Amino acid sequence: MAHTHSSRGRGNAPVLVLALSGITVAVMQTLLAPLLPKLPVLLHAPASDTTWTITATLLAGAVAPPVMGRLGDMYGKRPMMFVSLALLVVGSLTSAFTSSLVPMVVGRALQGGAMGVIPLGIGIMRDMVPMERLGSAMALMSSSLGIGAALGLPASAAVAQHTDWHVLFLASAGLGAAAFVLTAIYVPAAPVRTPGRFDFPGAIGLSAALVCLLLAVSKGGDWGWGSATTVGMFAAAAFILVVWSFVELRTRQPLVNIRTTARSPLALINIVSVLVGFVMYAQSMVLPQLLQLPRATGYGLGQPLLAAGLVMAPGGLVMMVVSPLSARISATRGPKLSLLLGALIATAGYAVGLALMGGVWQVVLAAIVMSTGIAFAYSALPALIMGSVPPFESAAANGFNSLMRAVGTSTSSAVAGAVLAATSRSFRGVAVPTLEGFRIVFLIAGAVGVVAVVASALIFPSRRPRPAPVSTPPVDSTHSRRRMTSRSRAD
């Protein structure tokens, strides 16, 4: 069923609603950041256990994108958007009405399950947005991950400082409900689908491997990097991934097309995504702590919680401004250039941060430079992905790419946490990170950025005009036009 641009959208409203949904979901990354030191008291649990409120979101957020992306390609991306946003609302309400650890972890896991919104949104845009606006739309949707994380920190800090902490979750439930309603009103159904059967063994295998890997990465510092538990988790993840890969290669309709994913340039694009995710998250582990540490330490900037969050906000605003610029460069010079520029600028941001840590304005400057680079890189990734896969695999491919970014961010969190813990010192009876530790994290992130630059330079994207919206997949059977039309109306 061919569809024209005139039938695909209602002006800019669908793009704005999808981007709002992505930002809303991304806010969940930093929702609890201001409360982390207080969680043991608030949840009446040991500090080592309260970290599960972060780990649960991380795990669910890594598993959800490829699974929801595949389901979106099969059954419709708009219905799966509704499912994802419903998970956000239910998870938020579960957390809003509890002060106990287990329900909180369950609620946070449900919130993480909503991360499928971002690849689904990118897929919807490809199906419906006219070619001349597709690049900027996908760039904004992809960057919503960083925008939401940056803007969520000051908002969460303001609520945590001035109201009851449960209001954080009531607000996120309200935002999720608003995104649900706006999606129902302004985002039309897209008829591009891939009929078939869902690969349950593939989903279970990938989920099991990710759980083992990300648990080892996120909890290795608590368990001990050389402990039998951590080493066993890494070994289990490697073993499951090998078995899963063999099974996927022999599955007719796999969750992840291994052959396509391993093919250049898609393999390099996903590797760069891991590296860029690492670079993005390192700053959020260092700058807020540097801002809040007392000036008496000799290097802390002594800012209150809310002020520290506001200092990080310009980074999110810059990403909103830079994303359309990145899209224009991608359209005229190719997305590879945008990705390369992004990796270079983000790496330069860490160099700036190494030299400038002595004042609030210096932190703002470093954060803006880093965020500019991340915006360029994140905006370019969907265009590169779309140029490497057919349209009926778009949501699944972007879901897997989101997974790669999640692996990068979780690895960054683990590495930065281990470095800061190893270099901490006692200050007034409390262990605090040192300036040396902050600089080591920045050096590591800068080195990863250099690798990202090199890897980006090696990407040779397809010359085919893949980003253009295309009609139905070739696998539809007889009378597919009639079936897809009825399904579209049903959505």
C-alpha positions, -999 to 999 in steps of 0.1 A, spaced: 0 0 0 18 31 -12 12 61 10 18 97 2 33 124 23 1 142 26 -14 113 44 14 107 68 13 135 93 -6 164 106 21 191 104 47 191 131 24 178 158 32 141 155 70 148 156 67 170 186 45 145 204 69 117 197 98 138 209 80 147 240 73 110 247 110 103 242 121 131 266 95 119 292 108 84 291 144 96 292 138 117 324 135 84 342 173 79 339 180 108 363 147 108 383 162 93 414 197 109 411 191 136 436 177 111 461 204 85 459 222 94 492 188 95 510 173 63 497 185 40 525 165 61 550 135 67 527 132 30 518 143 15 551 169 -6 534 207 -10 533 225 13 508 238 -18 488 202 -29 483 188 5 473 211 6 443 186 -19 428 163 11 422 188 22 395 199 -13 384 163 -24 377 157 5 355 190 0 337 182 -37 330 147 -32 318 157 -2 298 183 -23 279 160 -52 273 129 -32 262 142 -15 230 150 -45 209 120 -64 221 95 -36 216 112 -26 184 106 -61 169 70 -62 182 65 -27 167 77 -39 133 53 -69 135 22 -56 151 24 -18 146 47 8 162 18 29 175 2 1 195 36 -7 210 40 30 219 8 28 239 21 -3 257 54 14 265 38 45 278 13 24 298 43 7 315 57 41 324 24 52 340 19 19 359 55 19 371 54 55 382 22 49 402 36 17 418 66 37 430 45 68 440 25 48 466 52 29 483 81 35 508 94 -1 506 122 -14 485 106 -43 466 76 -24 452 100 5 444 123 -18 424 93 -33 406 80 2 397 114 13 385 117 -18 363 84 -10 347 96 26 341 127 12 324 105 -10 302 92 22 286 125 29 269 111 12 238 94 45 231 126 60 215 133 33 188 95 30 181 93 68 177 121 68 152 105 40 133 71 58 132 89 89 119 105 70 91 71 55 81 52 88 81 73 119 80 80 134 45 116 131 33 124 168 36 116 167 74 127 132 82 163 140 91 155 167 117 126 147 131 148 116 137 176 137 151 153 152 177 139 118 186 173 103 190 186 132 210 156 130 234 176 104 254 202 130 263 178 159 265 155 141 290 184 130 312 198 166 313 165 184 319 153 157 344 181 164 368 172 200 378 135 192 378 140 162 400 163 182 423 137 210 427 109 185 436 132 166 460 144 197 477 110 214 482 83 187 483 77 151 493 98 127 471 67 107 461 57 137 440 85 128 416 66 96 406 32 112 405 46 138 381 62 112 359 28 93 359 11 125 348 37 131 320 33 95 308 -5 98 308 -3 131 289 21 115 263 -3 86 259 -33 109 252 -13 131 229 -1 101 210 -36 88 206 -48 122 192 -19 134 171 1 103 160 -16 84 131 -12 47 126 16 37 102 8 7 80 44 -5 75 47 -39 92 64 -72 90 40 -101 94 54 -131 112 59 -148 145 77 -133 175 110 -149 184 104 -158 221 135 -180 225 156 -151 210 140 -126 234 145 -148 264 181 -156 254 190 -119 248 173 -108 280 192 -134 300 225 -124 285 219 -87 291 208 -93 327 240 -112 334 262 -87 316 246 -55 331 244 -70 366 281 -77 365 289 -43 352 266 -23 375 271 -44 407 307 -54 402 319 -26 424 297 -39 453 304 -76 448 341 -71 440 354 -73 404 373 -105 411 346 -122 431 331 -155 419 297 -138 415 310 -111 392 332 -134 371 305 -159 369 280 -133 356 305 -122 329 311 -158 319 274 -166 319 267 -136 297 294 -146 272 282 -182 271 245 -172 266 254 -148 239 273 -174 219 245 -199 222 219 -172 214 238 -161 183 239 -197 169 202 -201 176 193 -167 160 213 -176 129 191 -207 125 158 -189 132 137 -180 102 124 -147 118 149 -138 145 146 -111 171 179 -97 159 191 -104 123 227 -114 132 238 -114 96 225 -79 90 238 -66 124 273 -81 118 275 -66 83 294 -34 77 286 -6 82 259 -16 107 284 -34 130 306 -4 132 277 19 138 266 -1 168 302 -3 181 303 35 179 270 37 197 285 18 227 314 42 227 292 73 224 270 60 252 301 57 274 312 92 266 277 107 273 273 92 307 307 98 322 301 136 326 269 129 346 290 108 371 315 136 377 301 171 372 271 169 397 294 155 424 321 182 417 294 209 419 280 197 453 312 188 472 320 214 499 345 241 490 364 230 521 377 200 501 398 224 481 382 215 448 345 212 454 322 240 442 298 240 472 266 243 452 232 231 467 213 203 451 190 225 430 218 248 418 239 218 407 209 205 387 204 239 370 240 240 361 235 208 341 203 220 324 220 241 296 235 209 283 200 196 276 189 229 260 219 229 238 211 194 225 176 206 215 192 234 195 220 214 180 199 184 168 184 202 138 218 216 128 232 180 129 203 169 107 210 196 81 247 186 80 236 150 76 213 159 48 239 179 29 271 162 37 260 128 51 254 115 86 289 101 89 303 137 91 278 146 118 288 115 138 325 123 133 320 159 144 300 147 174 327 124 186 354 150 181 335 178 199 326 155 228 362 144 232 372 181 231 347 187 259 365 163 282 398 180 274 381 213 284 368 197 316 403 184 325 416 220 323 386 238 337 372 224 370 377 254 392 345 273 389 308 269 381 311 288 348 339 264 338 317 234 345 288 249 325 312 255 296 326 219 297 290 205 299 278 225 269 307 214 248 302 177 257 265 180 251 270 196 218 291 166 207 266 141 220 238 159 202 257 157 169 265 120 174 231 109 187 213 128 159 234 111 132 229 75 144 193 70 133 201 82 98 231 58 96 209 30 109 181 37 84 206 38 56 216 2 64 183 -16 69 150 -19 50 121 1 64 102 -29 77 132 -36 101 136 0 112 122 -2 147 140 -34 155 173 -20 142 169 12 162 159 -9 192 192 -29 190 211 4 185 194 17 217 205 -14 234 241 -7 224 239 28 238 225 13 271 255 -10 273 278 20 268 261 41 295 260 12 320 296 4 314 305 41 318 286 42 351 304 11 364 339 23 353 334 58 367 320 44 400 349 20 404 375 48 397 358 73 421 355 47 448 391 36 445 405 72 446 381 85 473 394 99 506 380 107 540 366 142 545 350 149 579 345 112 584 329 106 551 345 91 520 343 116 491 357 115 455 389 133 449 399 157 421 424 130 409 395 106 406 374 131 386 403 137 362 410 100 357 373 95 347 376 123 323 408 109 308 392 75 303 361 91 287 384 112 265 403 81 254 370 63 246 361 94 226 392 92 206 384 55 198 349 67 188 364 92 164 386 65 147 357 41 145 334 68 130 360 75 104 360 39 93 322 38 87 313 38 50 275 41 49 254 28 21 249 52 -8 213 40 -13 186 66 -2 173 45 26 161 73 49 132 80 25 99 66 37 91 35 18 59 14 13 51 -20 26 77 -48 31 81 -74 5 71 -102 27 34 -94 27 12 -122 13 -18 -120 -9 -44 -94 0 -19 -77 23 -31 -43 11 -66 -50 25 -53 -65 57 -29 -37 64 -56 -11 57 -79 -27 82 -51 -30 108 -42 6 103 -78 17 110 -79 -6 140 -49 12 155 
